Amino acid sequence: MSPELVRLFDGSEPRPLAGGAWLFHPGDPVRRMHLVTEGTVALSRVTGTGAPVTLQRARAGQVLAEASAYAAVYHCGACAVAPTMMRALPVARFLARLAQDPELAQAWAAHLAYAVQAARLLAEIRTLRTVAERLDAWLGEDGSLPPKGAWQQVAAELGVTREALYRELARRREHRRLGEPHR
């Protein structure tokens, strides 16, 4: 995130969140905007069939649930993937800062445009037919897998079961061991 946008959170309160702890649930009123300064928070929703879908993995330097600045209630839930530290700013103050500073408002608009592009990419990845294709596309954008304990979040982002992801990763390890390409 740009240094200008980090300024939005100047004077905001630090807020620790234990790994596995929920910051908010769907239907909770939106009261604050959150900037992740350490750790990772997963923004997720459960589909009508009960399948969890990860919509965002906010890491250090990222704003969580950007669109919530313009909503009365959260449409998703946010849970810390690991111990996390955030900065929290009341929504009214966040929006007032944008209204008072056109340069900051422009930086926020650019950031939102980037967030839409990232969401569209993730939606595109989820249309791919196989776990291997989805993982290849995701790795092509993100670069590398997170530590083993966070692979379940990757599965949720890809829209596959964790078992399917684990099988694909095991298949790739076996191909690497044998010196074969992973396809």
Secondary structure as UniProt FT lines:
FT   HELIX           3..7
FT   TURN            8..11
FT   STRAND          13..17
FT   TURN            19..20
FT   STRAND          22..24
FT   TURN            26..27
FT   STRAND          32..38
FT   STRAND          40..46
FT   TURN            48..49
FT   STRAND          52..59
FT   TURN            60..61
FT   STRAND          62..64
FT   HELIX           66..70
FT   STRAND          77..80
FT   STRAND          84..90
FT   HELIX           91..100
FT   HELIX           102..127
FT   HELIX           131..142
FT   HELIX           148..150
FT   HELIX           151..158
FT   HELIX           162..178
//
